[in-house]
Amino acid sequence: MMIMNTTRKQAGFTLVEIAIVLVIIGLLLGGILKGQQLINSARVRNMADQNSGVQAAYFGFIDRFRQIPGDMPGAAACAAIGSVVTGCGGTPVGGDQNGRIDTWAEAGAVWNHLSASGFLNGSYTGSGTTSAATYIAGPLAAPPAVPANAFQQAIMLAYTDDYEAGTGTASVRLAYAFGASIQPSMLRELDVKLDDGSPVTGVMRPTVETANTGEPGDDMGAALIWTGTPACVTGAGTATATYNVDSDNTSCNAVFLY
């Protein structure tokens, strides 16, 4: 009587097949990471270009109208720019002509004056920006009250002292805020592109975690300060402070000092 051998060989992956799969996974991960890096670099270029455009528009407006956008009284803006300024015939947005953009209403009016006069692309009403909360929500208004950065967060041009100064004291200066939702690694790349790469020297500075006192009018820092963890800056308040490039915090912000 013959006894049949019913033992079956177990199928499995060979070392070569496993190695091929690992190589494919590595290539896919590398492509994804490289793609994300390219996206972030494009966003950095967008933020740098946006800052340059606003700076050119700001000084161009002053050169033409001999007034500061936002700080220019609403009635004067209507007379100089025309009926495209929000509220002409009613209560147009504008400022108190004190030489500073130092209230939420003026910070919103900046964008209305610049866009209505043709110095800035887009159309912004500046209306309803009477507090930090309403200003931050400005890009979501219909029509938008203020413009947004690459992350759909409000940018701002106003006087503030809420930026890193190392061991020194920040002075109240006109500053362009890039907007929130930026990672520290992107801020460093932006700083290298526009300035010296240091968070405590030069014209580009990260904003602080807790708003300082010293701004005239309302405390503009309420729309600038970063939140969350880990910290956006390592060694904040020291001469050796650096951007915390290993942080995945997406609530960082920075300003460019005019």
C-alpha positions in Angstrom: 0.0 0.0 0.0 1.4 3.3 -1.1 1.3 6.3 1.3 0.9 9.6 -0.5 3.0 12.5 0.7 0.4 15.4 1.2 2.9 17.9 2.6 2.8 21.2 0.7 5.5 23.7 0.3 4.6 27.1 1.9 4.8 30.0 -0.5 6.6 33.2 0.6 8.5 36.2 -0.6 12.1 35.8 -1.5 14.7 38.3 -0.2 15.0 39.7 -3.7 11.3 40.4 -3.8 11.3 42.0 -0.4 14.3 44.2 -1.4 12.4 45.3 -4.6 9.3 46.3 -2.6 11.4 48.3 -0.1 13.2 50.1 -3.0 9.8 51.0 -4.5 8.5 52.2 -1.1 11.6 54.3 -0.7 11.2 55.9 -4.1 7.6 56.7 -3.4 8.4 58.3 0.0 11.3 60.2 -1.6 9.0 61.5 -4.3 6.4 62.6 -1.8 8.9 64.4 0.4 10.5 66.1 -2.6 7.1 67.2 -3.8 6.2 68.7 -0.4 9.5 70.5 -0.4 8.8 72.0 -3.8 5.3 73.1 -2.6 6.8 74.8 0.4 9.5 76.5 -1.6 6.8 77.8 -4.0 4.8 79.1 -1.0 8.0 80.9 0.3 8.5 82.5 -3.1 4.8 83.6 -3.1 5.1 85.2 0.3 8.3 87.0 -0.7 6.7 88.3 -3.9 3.6 89.3 -2.0 5.7 91.4 0.4 7.6 93.1 -2.4 4.3 93.9 -4.2 2.8 95.4 -1.0 5.9 97.5 -0.4 5.9 98.9 -3.9 2.2 99.6 -3.7 2.6 101.4 -0.3 5.3 103.8 -1.4 3.7 104.3 -4.8 0.5 105.4 -3.1 2.4 107.8 -0.9 4.2 109.2 -4.0 1.0 109.8 -5.9 -1.4 111.0 -3.2 1.0 112.4 -0.5 -1.0 110.4 2.0 -0.5 107.1 3.9 -2.9 104.4 2.7 -5.2 103.4 5.5 -4.3 106.5 7.5 -5.8 108.7 4.8 -9.3 110.0 5.9 -12.1 108.3 4.1 -13.6 111.4 2.7 -10.2 112.4 1.3 -9.8 109.0 -0.2 -13.1 109.3 -1.9 -12.2 112.7 -3.4 -8.7 111.5 -4.5 -9.4 107.9 -5.7 -13.0 108.0 -6.6 -16.3 106.2 -5.9 -14.6 102.7 -6.0 -13.6 103.4 -2.4 -16.0 101.5 -0.2 -18.7 103.7 1.3 -18.3 106.8 -0.8 -21.6 108.6 -0.5 -21.9 107.1 3.0 -19.2 106.3 5.5 -16.0 105.4 3.6 -13.2 103.5 5.3 -10.1 105.6 6.3 -8.0 106.9 9.1 -7.2 109.8 11.3 -4.2 111.2 9.3 -1.9 110.9 12.3 0.9 109.5 10.2 0.5 105.9 11.5 -1.5 102.8 10.6 -2.3 102.1 14.3 -5.9 100.9 14.5 -7.8 97.9 13.2 -9.9 100.1 11.0 -6.9 101.7 9.4 -5.2 98.3 9.0 -8.2 97.2 7.0 -8.5 100.5 5.1 -4.9 100.1 3.8 -6.1 97.3 1.4 -9.1 99.2 0.2 -7.1 102.3 -0.6 -4.3 100.3 -2.3 -6.7 98.2 -4.4 -9.1 100.9 -5.3 -6.3 103.1 -6.5 -4.9 100.3 -8.7 -1.7 99.8 -6.8 -2.6 96.4 -5.6 -4.3 93.6 -7.5 -7.7 92.4 -6.2 -10.6 94.2 -4.6 -10.8 94.6 -0.8 -13.4 96.5 1.2 -11.5 97.0 4.4 -14.9 97.1 6.0 -15.8 95.7 9.4 -12.1 95.4 10.6 -12.7 96.8 14.0 -10.9 94.2 16.2 -8.3 91.4 15.9 -11.0 88.8 15.4 -12.8 90.7 12.6 -9.5 91.5 10.9 -8.3 87.9 11.0 -11.6 86.8 9.5 -11.3 89.5 6.7 -10.2 87.2 3.9 -13.3 85.1 4.4 -15.7 88.0 4.1 -17.8 88.3 0.9 -16.4 90.4 -0.7 -13.0 90.0 1.1 -12.1 92.8 3.5 -8.3 92.1 3.5 -6.0 89.9 1.4 -4.6 86.6 2.5 -1.2 84.7 2.3 -0.6 81.4 0.7 -2.3 79.7 3.6 -5.4 81.8 3.4 -4.5 83.8 6.6 -4.8 87.6 6.8 -1.7 89.6 6.0 -1.3 93.0 7.7 0.6 96.3 7.3 0.6 98.3 10.6 2.7 99.7 13.4 3.8 97.2 16.0 6.6 96.1 18.4 5.6 92.5 18.6 8.6 91.0 17.0 11.8 89.3 18.2 14.5 91.7 19.3 17.0 89.3 21.0 18.3 90.9 24.2 17.2 94.3 23.0 13.9 96.1 23.1 11.6 96.1 20.0 10.6 99.6 18.9 7.2 100.4 17.4 7.7 100.3 13.7 5.8 100.0 10.5 5.8 96.3 9.6 4.4 93.9 7.0 3.1 90.7 8.6 3.3 87.6 6.5 0.3 86.0 8.1 -0.2 83.0 10.4 0.0 79.2 9.6 3.7 79.2 8.6 6.1 76.6 9.8 9.5 77.7 11.3 11.4 76.0 8.6 9.6 78.1 6.0 10.2 81.2 8.0 13.9 80.5 8.0 13.9 79.9 4.3 12.1 83.2 3.8 14.5 85.0 6.1 17.5 83.6 4.1 15.8 84.8 0.9 14.9 88.3 2.1 17.4 89.0 4.9 20.2 87.5 6.9 18.7 84.2 8.2 18.7 85.3 11.8 15.5 85.8 13.8 17.0 88.6 16.0 18.8 90.8 13.4 17.9 92.4 10.2 14.6 93.6 8.8 12.8 90.2 8.9 11.8 89.0 12.4 9.5 86.3 13.7 6.7 87.6 15.9 6.6 87.0 19.7 4.5 84.5 21.6 3.1 87.1 24.0 2.2 90.6 22.7 4.3 93.4 24.0 2.9 96.8 25.1 3.8 100.0 23.3 1.7 100.2 20.1 -0.3 103.3 19.7 -4.0 102.8 19.5 -5.1 99.2 19.6 -2.6 96.5 20.3 -1.9 95.2 16.8 0.0 92.2 18.2 -3.3 90.4 18.8 -3.3 89.4 15.1 0.5 88.7 15.0 1.5 86.5 17.9 2.1 82.8 17.3 0.5 80.0 19.3 0.9 76.3 19.9 3.9 74.1 20.5 6.7 73.4 19.9 8.1 76.9 19.9 8.6 78.8 16.6 12.0 80.1 17.9 14.5 78.4 20.0 16.1 80.6 22.6 13.7 83.5 22.1 14.8 86.7 23.8 18.5 85.8 23.5 21.2 86.9 21.1 21.7 83.3 20.0 18.0 82.6 19.1 17.4 80.4 16.0 14.4 79.3 14.1 13.1 76.0 15.4 13.3 74.2 12.1 12.5 70.8 13.6 9.1 72.1 14.9 6.0 71.1 13.1 4.1 74.1 14.5 1.9 75.6 11.8 0.9 78.8 13.7 4.1 80.8 13.3 4.3 84.4 11.9 6.9 87.0 11.1 7.1 90.6 10.0 9.2 92.6 7.5 10.2 95.9 9.0 9.8 99.0 6.8 
